[in-house]
Amino acid sequence: MRSKSNGQILIVDDDGASRRLLVRTLSTAGYRCKECASGVEALSLIRREQPSLLLLDFAMPDLDGAEVLKQLRA
């Protein structure tokens, strides 16, 4: 299937099963996806690759989703 756009979706979730389900579903629909298991990992990847869309779990142990957003806005 052709890619929906040149953009990329970053899926951030500490629950591996949920993360893999989202990646598989969106990839099957033609979207390019990357995944991260933590907020710290996500911030690093976001700064390097600048994804078009961020799907972010707000309840993560190391750096929760709200804190990731605060750091991105700073």
Buried (B, 14 or more C-beta within 10 A) or exposed (E): EEEEEEEBBBBBBBEEEEBEEBBEEBBEEEBBBBBBBBBBBBBEBBEEEEBEEBBBBEEBEEBBBEBBBEBEEE
